[in-house]
Amino acid sequence: MEDVITQPDTLKDKIIRRIDELSPEKLKEVDQFIDHLENHRNSKQKILSFSGAWKDLNEEVFLSLTDDLHDNRKKGSKRIL
């Protein structure tokens, strides 16, 4: 199989041609891989949706939430690992 992409071909065309030649078993693997890529992208987007959530938080409150986390959890009787 030739790996060189000719001028009119795009990477997508090349991938489609290669997929057309795969066995049903390999197609399942490709489908699972695509699912993995999509899920990974969705996970990143969910995480990024929280960016800036604490930007307007008072510094004293922020330090209390971070530096005093273990003490605050002890007061709330939550177990710390």
Buried (B, 14 or more C-beta within 10 A) or exposed (E): EEEEEEEEEEEEEBEEEEEEEEEEEEEEEEEEEEEEEEEEEEEEEEEEEEEEEEEEEEEEEEEEEEEEEEEEEEEEEEEEE
